[in-house]
Amino acid sequence: MIERAIADGLPAGLVLADSAYGDNSEFRRRVRCEGLGYAVGLHRTTTVWRLDLLGRRIGDPVAVVIWPTPSGEVAFGG
């Protein structure tokens, strides 16, 4: 649906999803590839890593999720 919305010219925004999508690293990767920020639910057992601009892991897994907003600010969730 996200790719179809982009193709149809809908304005970009923040993608919100529950843990059924948030636990799926491929879903999160594809959202990032579309240049969108996201806020997703995660199960406690899901490991989250900060990534560099090439998608490579940075440091240790994080307990607080960090994501960029469309305006370039950084938002935090935990």
Jmol script that loads the backbone (N, CA, C; Angstrom):
load data "model"
ATOM      1  N   MET A   1       0.813  -1.194   0.000  1.00  0.00           N
ATOM      2  CA  MET A   1       0.000   0.000   0.000  1.00  0.00           C
ATOM      3  C   MET A   1       0.856   1.258   0.000  1.00  0.00           C
ATOM      4  N   ILE A   2       1.981   1.189   0.709  1.00  0.00           N
ATOM      5  CA  ILE A   2       2.856   2.367   0.785  1.00  0.00           C
ATOM      6  C   ILE A   2       3.389   2.710  -0.603  1.00  0.00           C
ATOM      7  N   GLU A   3       3.872   1.697  -1.316  1.00  0.00           N
ATOM      8  CA  GLU A   3       4.421   1.939  -2.653  1.00  0.00           C
ATOM      9  C   GLU A   3       3.338   2.466  -3.594  1.00  0.00           C
ATOM     10  N   ARG A   4       2.113   1.963  -3.474  1.00  0.00           N
ATOM     11  CA  ARG A   4       1.011   2.432  -4.315  1.00  0.00           C
ATOM     12  C   ARG A   4       0.668   3.881  -3.979  1.00  0.00           C
ATOM     13  N   ALA A   5       0.665   4.230  -2.692  1.00  0.00           N
ATOM     14  CA  ALA A   5       0.375   5.604  -2.290  1.00  0.00           C
ATOM     15  C   ALA A   5       1.409   6.568  -2.855  1.00  0.00           C
ATOM     16  N   ILE A   6       2.671   6.166  -2.811  1.00  0.00           N
ATOM     17  CA  ILE A   6       3.740   7.012  -3.377  1.00  0.00           C
ATOM     18  C   ILE A   6       3.549   7.154  -4.876  1.00  0.00           C
ATOM     19  N   ALA A   7       3.271   6.033  -5.558  1.00  0.00           N
ATOM     20  CA  ALA A   7       3.067   6.057  -7.010  1.00  0.00           C
ATOM     21  C   ALA A   7       1.873   6.930  -7.388  1.00  0.00           C
ATOM     22  N   ASP A   8       0.858   6.981  -6.527  1.00  0.00           N
ATOM     23  CA  ASP A   8      -0.330   7.797  -6.790  1.00  0.00           C
ATOM     24  C   ASP A   8      -0.129   9.263  -6.423  1.00  0.00           C
ATOM     25  N   GLY A   9       1.053   9.602  -5.884  1.00  0.00           N
ATOM     26  CA  GLY A   9       1.370  10.997  -5.591  1.00  0.00           C
ATOM     27  C   GLY A   9       0.852  11.518  -4.270  1.00  0.00           C
ATOM     28  N   LEU A  10       0.462  10.631  -3.355  1.00  0.00           N
ATOM     29  CA  LEU A  10       0.032  11.111  -2.038  1.00  0.00           C
ATOM     30  C   LEU A  10       1.211  11.738  -1.309  1.00  0.00           C
ATOM     31  N   PRO A  11       0.986  12.778  -0.508  1.00  0.00           N
ATOM     32  CA  PRO A  11       2.085  13.424   0.215  1.00  0.00           C
ATOM     33  C   PRO A  11       2.758  12.442   1.177  1.00  0.00           C
ATOM     34  N   ALA A  12       4.068  12.510   1.265  1.00  0.00           N
ATOM     35  CA  ALA A  12       4.820  11.644   2.175  1.00  0.00           C
ATOM     36  C   ALA A  12       4.563  12.057   3.611  1.00  0.00           C
ATOM     37  N   GLY A  13       4.576  11.095   4.488  1.00  0.00           N
ATOM     38  CA  GLY A  13       4.396  11.355   5.906  1.00  0.00           C
ATOM     39  C   GLY A  13       5.117  10.299   6.709  1.00  0.00           C
ATOM     40  N   LEU A  14       4.810  10.231   7.956  1.00  0.00           N
ATOM     41  CA  LEU A  14       5.400   9.245   8.847  1.00  0.00           C
ATOM     42  C   LEU A  14       4.570   7.972   8.777  1.00  0.00           C
ATOM     43  N   VAL A  15       5.234   6.829   8.557  1.00  0.00           N
ATOM     44  CA  VAL A  15       4.545   5.547   8.496  1.00  0.00           C
ATOM     45  C   VAL A  15       4.381   5.017   9.916  1.00  0.00           C
ATOM     46  N   LEU A  16       3.150   4.702  10.298  1.00  0.00           N
ATOM     47  CA  LEU A  16       2.859   4.131  11.606  1.00  0.00           C
ATOM     48  C   LEU A  16       2.415   2.691  11.408  1.00  0.00           C
ATOM     49  N   ALA A  17       2.924   1.776  12.250  1.00  0.00           N
ATOM     50  CA  ALA A  17       2.559   0.364  12.112  1.00  0.00           C
ATOM     51  C   ALA A  17       2.641  -0.335  13.460  1.00  0.00           C
ATOM     52  N   ASP A  18       1.826  -1.365  13.603  1.00  0.00           N
ATOM     53  CA  ASP A  18       1.885  -2.154  14.835  1.00  0.00           C
ATOM     54  C   ASP A  18       3.035  -3.166  14.739  1.00  0.00           C
ATOM     55  N   SER A  19       3.179  -3.975  15.776  1.00  0.00           N
ATOM     56  CA  SER A  19       4.326  -4.887  15.843  1.00  0.00           C
ATOM     57  C   SER A  19       4.289  -5.983  14.788  1.00  0.00           C
ATOM     58  N   ALA A  20       3.130  -6.261  14.209  1.00  0.00           N
ATOM     59  CA  ALA A  20       3.084  -7.244  13.119  1.00  0.00           C
ATOM     60  C   ALA A  20       3.976  -6.802  11.959  1.00  0.00           C
ATOM     61  N   TYR A  21       4.052  -5.497  11.727  1.00  0.00           N
ATOM     62  CA  TYR A  21       4.953  -4.947  10.711  1.00  0.00           C
ATOM     63  C   TYR A  21       6.279  -4.505  11.332  1.00  0.00           C
ATOM     64  N   GLY A  22       6.229  -3.925  12.516  1.00  0.00           N
ATOM     65  CA  GLY A  22       7.431  -3.403  13.152  1.00  0.00           C
ATOM     66  C   GLY A  22       8.485  -4.463  13.422  1.00  0.00           C
ATOM     67  N   ASP A  23       8.063  -5.685  13.711  1.00  0.00           N
ATOM     68  CA  ASP A  23       9.016  -6.777  13.951  1.00  0.00           C
ATOM     69  C   ASP A  23       9.646  -7.287  12.661  1.00  0.00           C
ATOM     70  N   ASN A  24       9.154  -6.846  11.529  1.00  0.00           N
ATOM     71  CA  ASN A  24       9.609  -7.324  10.233  1.00  0.00           C
ATOM     72  C   ASN A  24      10.701  -6.393   9.689  1.00  0.00           C
ATOM     73  N   SER A  25      11.943  -6.841   9.746  1.00  0.00           N
ATOM     74  CA  SER A  25      13.060  -5.983   9.318  1.00  0.00           C
ATOM     75  C   SER A  25      12.978  -5.643   7.834  1.00  0.00           C
ATOM     76  N   GLU A  26      12.437  -6.526   7.020  1.00  0.00           N
ATOM     77  CA  GLU A  26      12.296  -6.235   5.591  1.00  0.00           C
ATOM     78  C   GLU A  26      11.285  -5.102   5.370  1.00  0.00           C
ATOM     79  N   PHE A  27      10.200  -5.084   6.128  1.00  0.00           N
ATOM     80  CA  PHE A  27       9.233  -3.985   6.044  1.00  0.00           C
ATOM     81  C   PHE A  27       9.910  -2.670   6.390  1.00  0.00           C
ATOM     82  N   ARG A  28      10.658  -2.649   7.510  1.00  0.00           N
ATOM     83  CA  ARG A  28      11.332  -1.410   7.917  1.00  0.00           C
ATOM     84  C   ARG A  28      12.355  -0.979   6.878  1.00  0.00           C
ATOM     85  N   ARG A  29      13.071  -1.926   6.290  1.00  0.00           N
ATOM     86  CA  ARG A  29      14.069  -1.606   5.259  1.00  0.00           C
ATOM     87  C   ARG A  29      13.390  -0.971   4.047  1.00  0.00           C
ATOM     88  N   ARG A  30      12.278  -1.540   3.623  1.00  0.00           N
ATOM     89  CA  ARG A  30      11.595  -1.009   2.440  1.00  0.00           C
ATOM     90  C   ARG A  30      11.035   0.389   2.697  1.00  0.00           C
ATOM     91  N   VAL A  31      10.545   0.644   3.897  1.00  0.00           N
ATOM     92  CA  VAL A  31      10.074   1.994   4.242  1.00  0.00           C
ATOM     93  C   VAL A  31      11.245   2.973   4.160  1.00  0.00           C
ATOM     94  N   ARG A  32      12.407   2.586   4.729  1.00  0.00           N
ATOM     95  CA  ARG A  32      13.595   3.455   4.648  1.00  0.00           C
ATOM     96  C   ARG A  32      13.996   3.701   3.203  1.00  0.00           C
ATOM     97  N   CYS A  33      13.930   2.657   2.354  1.00  0.00           N
ATOM     98  CA  CYS A  33      14.305   2.801   0.945  1.00  0.00           C
ATOM     99  C   CYS A  33      13.397   3.789   0.209  1.00  0.00           C
ATOM    100  N   GLU A  34      12.176   3.935   0.685  1.00  0.00           N
ATOM    101  CA  GLU A  34      11.247   4.914   0.096  1.00  0.00           C
ATOM    102  C   GLU A  34      11.514   6.322   0.630  1.00  0.00           C
ATOM    103  N   GLY A  35      12.474   6.453   1.558  1.00  0.00           N
ATOM    104  CA  GLY A  35      12.817   7.758   2.107  1.00  0.00           C
ATOM    105  C   GLY A  35      11.847   8.248   3.167  1.00  0.00           C
ATOM    106  N   LEU A  36      11.101   7.322   3.777  1.00  0.00           N
ATOM    107  CA  LEU A  36      10.103   7.689   4.772  1.00  0.00           C
ATOM    108  C   LEU A  36      10.594   7.385   6.183  1.00  0.00           C
ATOM    109  N   GLY A  37      10.172   8.201   7.128  1.00  0.00           N
ATOM    110  CA  GLY A  37      10.395   7.902   8.530  1.00  0.00           C
ATOM    111  C   GLY A  37       9.293   6.982   9.022  1.00  0.00           C
ATOM    112  N   TYR A  38       9.509   6.333  10.145  1.00  0.00           N
ATOM    113  CA  TYR A  38       8.469   5.440  10.659  1.00  0.00           C
ATOM    114  C   TYR A  38       8.506   5.362  12.174  1.00  0.00           C
ATOM    115  N   ALA A  39       7.367   4.999  12.723  1.00  0.00           N
ATOM    116  CA  ALA A  39       7.230   4.700  14.148  1.00  0.00           C
ATOM    117  C   ALA A  39       6.432   3.407  14.210  1.00  0.00           C
ATOM    118  N   VAL A  40       7.039   2.373  14.768  1.00  0.00           N
ATOM    119  CA  VAL A  40       6.407   1.058  14.771  1.00  0.00           C
ATOM    120  C   VAL A  40       6.425   0.448  16.167  1.00  0.00           C
ATOM    121  N   GLY A  41       5.450  -0.391  16.412  1.00  0.00           N
ATOM    122  CA  GLY A  41       5.457  -1.180  17.628  1.00  0.00           C
ATOM    123  C   GLY A  41       6.420  -2.349  17.454  1.00  0.00           C
ATOM    124  N   LEU A  42       7.024  -2.776  18.535  1.00  0.00           N
ATOM    125  CA  LEU A  42       7.962  -3.909  18.508  1.00  0.00           C
ATOM    126  C   LEU A  42       7.679  -4.812  19.693  1.00  0.00           C
ATOM    127  N   HIS A  43       7.856  -6.098  19.480  1.00  0.00           N
ATOM    128  CA  HIS A  43       7.822  -7.009  20.619  1.00  0.00           C
ATOM    129  C   HIS A  43       9.131  -6.878  21.387  1.00  0.00           C
ATOM    130  N   ARG A  44       9.075  -7.168  22.646  1.00  0.00           N
ATOM    131  CA  ARG A  44      10.245  -7.036  23.515  1.00  0.00           C
ATOM    132  C   ARG A  44      11.443  -7.856  23.017  1.00  0.00           C
ATOM    133  N   THR A  45      11.190  -8.936  22.305  1.00  0.00           N
ATOM    134  CA  THR A  45      12.268  -9.818  21.838  1.00  0.00           C
ATOM    135  C   THR A  45      12.904  -9.362  20.530  1.00  0.00           C
ATOM    136  N   THR A  46      12.370  -8.302  19.911  1.00  0.00           N
ATOM    137  CA  THR A  46      12.919  -7.807  18.646  1.00  0.00           C
ATOM    138  C   THR A  46      14.173  -6.976  18.912  1.00  0.00           C
ATOM    139  N   THR A  47      15.231  -7.280  18.193  1.00  0.00           N
ATOM    140  CA  THR A  47      16.482  -6.528  18.318  1.00  0.00           C
ATOM    141  C   THR A  47      16.483  -5.395  17.294  1.00  0.00           C
ATOM    142  N   VAL A  48      16.838  -4.197  17.747  1.00  0.00           N
ATOM    143  CA  VAL A  48      16.882  -3.023  16.876  1.00  0.00           C
ATOM    144  C   VAL A  48      18.296  -2.466  16.889  1.00  0.00           C
ATOM    145  N   TRP A  49      18.793  -2.133  15.707  1.00  0.00           N
ATOM    146  CA  TRP A  49      20.136  -1.569  15.547  1.00  0.00           C
ATOM    147  C   TRP A  49      20.033  -0.197  14.903  1.00  0.00           C
ATOM    148  N   ARG A  50      20.920   0.706  15.280  1.00  0.00           N
ATOM    149  CA  ARG A  50      21.072   1.947  14.519  1.00  0.00           C
ATOM    150  C   ARG A  50      21.800   1.577  13.241  1.00  0.00           C
ATOM    151  N   LEU A  51      21.456   2.253  12.144  1.00  0.00           N
ATOM    152  CA  LEU A  51      22.078   1.982  10.848  1.00  0.00           C
ATOM    153  C   LEU A  51      22.703   3.249  10.291  1.00  0.00           C
ATOM    154  N   ASP A  52      23.790   3.074   9.539  1.00  0.00           N
ATOM    155  CA  ASP A  52      24.367   4.233   8.850  1.00  0.00           C
ATOM    156  C   ASP A  52      23.596   4.448   7.545  1.00  0.00           C
ATOM    157  N   LEU A  53      24.024   5.405   6.739  1.00  0.00           N
ATOM    158  CA  LEU A  53      23.305   5.731   5.512  1.00  0.00           C
ATOM    159  C   LEU A  53      23.319   4.600   4.489  1.00  0.00           C
ATOM    160  N   LEU A  54      24.245   3.654   4.649  1.00  0.00           N
ATOM    161  CA  LEU A  54      24.306   2.507   3.744  1.00  0.00           C
ATOM    162  C   LEU A  54      23.592   1.288   4.313  1.00  0.00           C
ATOM    163  N   GLY A  55      22.930   1.455   5.454  1.00  0.00           N
ATOM    164  CA  GLY A  55      22.180   0.362   6.058  1.00  0.00           C
ATOM    165  C   GLY A  55      23.016  -0.598   6.875  1.00  0.00           C
ATOM    166  N   ARG A  56      24.262  -0.190   7.222  1.00  0.00           N
ATOM    167  CA  ARG A  56      25.132  -1.046   8.029  1.00  0.00           C
ATOM    168  C   ARG A  56      24.916  -0.761   9.505  1.00  0.00           C
ATOM    169  N   ARG A  57      25.000  -1.813  10.324  1.00  0.00           N
ATOM    170  CA  ARG A  57      24.813  -1.666  11.764  1.00  0.00           C
ATOM    171  C   ARG A  57      25.881  -0.778  12.389  1.00  0.00           C
ATOM    172  N   ILE A  58      25.441   0.052  13.354  1.00  0.00           N
ATOM    173  CA  ILE A  58      26.343   0.926  14.103  1.00  0.00           C
ATOM    174  C   ILE A  58      26.260   0.519  15.571  1.00  0.00           C
ATOM    175  N   GLY A  59      27.364   0.121  16.148  1.00  0.00           N
ATOM    176  CA  GLY A  59      27.415  -0.157  17.583  1.00  0.00           C
ATOM    177  C   GLY A  59      26.576  -1.333  18.026  1.00  0.00           C
ATOM    178  N   ASP A  60      26.094  -1.236  19.256  1.00  0.00           N
ATOM    179  CA  ASP A  60      25.318  -2.297  19.884  1.00  0.00           C
ATOM    180  C   ASP A  60      23.820  -2.090  19.639  1.00  0.00           C
ATOM    181  N   PRO A  61      23.020  -3.143  19.843  1.00  0.00           N
ATOM    182  CA  PRO A  61      21.568  -2.970  19.728  1.00  0.00           C
ATOM    183  C   PRO A  61      21.086  -1.889  20.698  1.00  0.00           C
ATOM    184  N   VAL A  62      20.012  -1.220  20.328  1.00  0.00           N
ATOM    185  CA  VAL A  62      19.488  -0.136  21.161  1.00  0.00           C
ATOM    186  C   VAL A  62      18.185  -0.549  21.832  1.00  0.00           C
ATOM    187  N   ALA A  63      17.958  -0.019  23.017  1.00  0.00           N
ATOM    188  CA  ALA A  63      16.716  -0.260  23.736  1.00  0.00           C
ATOM    189  C   ALA A  63      15.702   0.824  23.408  1.00  0.00           C
ATOM    190  N   VAL A  64      16.178   1.989  22.984  1.00  0.00           N
ATOM    191  CA  VAL A  64      15.310   3.101  22.594  1.00  0.00           C
ATOM    192  C   VAL A  64      15.444   3.262  21.092  1.00  0.00           C
ATOM    193  N   VAL A  65      14.338   3.292  20.408  1.00  0.00           N
ATOM    194  CA  VAL A  65      14.351   3.401  18.955  1.00  0.00           C
ATOM    195  C   VAL A  65      14.502   4.866  18.563  1.00  0.00           C
ATOM    196  N   ILE A  66      15.366   5.124  17.590  1.00  0.00           N
ATOM    197  CA  ILE A  66      15.627   6.483  17.115  1.00  0.00           C
ATOM    198  C   ILE A  66      15.337   6.516  15.615  1.00  0.00           C
ATOM    199  N   TRP A  67      14.578   7.512  15.173  1.00  0.00           N
ATOM    200  CA  TRP A  67      14.307   7.615  13.743  1.00  0.00           C
ATOM    201  C   TRP A  67      14.262   9.080  13.333  1.00  0.00           C
ATOM    202  N   PRO A  68      14.649   9.358  12.073  1.00  0.00           N
ATOM    203  CA  PRO A  68      14.578  10.741  11.592  1.00  0.00           C
ATOM    204  C   PRO A  68      13.168  11.087  11.142  1.00  0.00           C
ATOM    205  N   THR A  69      12.768  12.316  11.377  1.00  0.00           N
ATOM    206  CA  THR A  69      11.469  12.784  10.895  1.00  0.00           C
ATOM    207  C   THR A  69      11.677  13.430   9.524  1.00  0.00           C
ATOM    208  N   PRO A  70      10.605  13.623   8.748  1.00  0.00           N
ATOM    209  CA  PRO A  70      10.763  14.256   7.436  1.00  0.00           C
ATOM    210  C   PRO A  70      11.440  15.634   7.504  1.00  0.00           C
ATOM    211  N   SER A  71      11.305  16.343   8.641  1.00  0.00           N
ATOM    212  CA  SER A  71      11.916  17.670   8.752  1.00  0.00           C
ATOM    213  C   SER A  71      13.385  17.597   9.137  1.00  0.00           C
ATOM    214  N   GLY A  72      13.917  16.359   9.331  1.00  0.00           N
ATOM    215  CA  GLY A  72      15.321  16.212   9.661  1.00  0.00           C
ATOM    216  C   GLY A  72      15.599  16.137  11.153  1.00  0.00           C
ATOM    217  N   GLU A  73      14.569  16.326  11.983  1.00  0.00           N
ATOM    218  CA  GLU A  73      14.741  16.199  13.425  1.00  0.00           C
ATOM    219  C   GLU A  73      14.838  14.723  13.789  1.00  0.00           C
ATOM    220  N   VAL A  74      15.244  14.439  14.990  1.00  0.00           N
ATOM    221  CA  VAL A  74      15.308  13.052  15.450  1.00  0.00           C
ATOM    222  C   VAL A  74      14.241  12.850  16.514  1.00  0.00           C
ATOM    223  N   ALA A  75      13.466  11.793  16.354  1.00  0.00           N
ATOM    224  CA  ALA A  75      12.416  11.463  17.323  1.00  0.00           C
ATOM    225  C   ALA A  75      12.830  10.214  18.090  1.00  0.00           C
ATOM    226  N   PHE A  76      12.408  10.115  19.324  1.00  0.00           N
ATOM    227  CA  PHE A  76      12.775   8.980  20.182  1.00  0.00           C
ATOM    228  C   PHE A  76      11.522   8.261  20.641  1.00  0.00           C
ATOM    229  N   GLY A  77      11.630   6.972  20.798  1.00  0.00           N
ATOM    230  CA  GLY A  77      10.539   6.170  21.353  1.00  0.00           C
ATOM    231  C   GLY A  77      11.145   5.030  22.133  1.00  0.00           C
ATOM    232  N   GLY A  78      10.438   4.526  23.088  1.00  0.00           N
ATOM    233  CA  GLY A  78      11.003   3.430  23.856  1.00  0.00           C
ATOM    234  C   GLY A  78       9.956   2.618  24.527  1.00  0.00           C
TER     235      GLY A  78
END
end "model"
wireframe off; spacefill off
backbone 0.3
color backbone group
